[in-house]
């Protein structure tokens, strides 16, 4: 009855996906910080 609650992926795959998502979020945050600092430097030059 509750077979749909049993995930098809194992815990190792779940851990791998969580690590990839965290790394992607970290990369997006670093990119956003870099974009803001670059935009601020460009505003100072003009």
C-alpha positions as CSV (number, residue, x, y, z in Angstrom):
1,X,0.0,0.0,0.0
2,X,2.8,2.4,0.9
3,X,5.2,1.3,-1.8
4,X,5.3,4.8,-3.3
5,X,6.9,6.1,-0.2
6,X,9.9,3.8,-0.6
7,X,12.5,5.8,-2.6
8,X,14.0,4.3,-5.6
9,X,17.4,5.8,-4.8
10,X,19.7,4.7,-2.1
11,X,21.0,6.8,0.7
12,X,24.4,7.1,-1.1
13,X,22.7,8.7,-4.1
14,X,20.7,11.0,-1.8
15,X,23.9,12.1,-0.1
16,X,25.6,12.7,-3.5
17,X,22.7,14.8,-4.7
18,X,22.6,16.9,-1.5
19,X,26.4,17.6,-1.9
20,X,25.9,18.6,-5.5
21,X,23.0,20.9,-4.6
22,X,25.1,22.5,-1.8
23,X,28.0,23.1,-4.1
24,X,25.8,24.6,-6.7
25,X,24.2,27.0,-4.1
26,X,27.7,27.9,-2.9
27,X,28.8,28.7,-6.5
28,X,25.7,30.8,-7.1
29,X,26.4,32.8,-3.9
30,X,30.0,33.4,-4.8
31,X,28.9,34.5,-8.3
32,X,26.3,36.9,-6.9
33,X,28.9,38.4,-4.5
34,X,31.4,38.8,-7.4
35,X,28.7,40.4,-9.6
36,X,27.8,42.9,-6.9
37,X,31.4,43.9,-6.3
38,X,32.1,44.2,-10.0
39,X,29.1,46.3,-10.5
40,X,30.1,48.5,-7.6
41,X,33.6,49.0,-9.0
42,X,32.2,49.8,-12.4
43,X,29.9,52.5,-10.8
44,X,32.9,54.0,-9.0
45,X,34.8,54.3,-12.3
46,X,32.1,56.2,-14.1
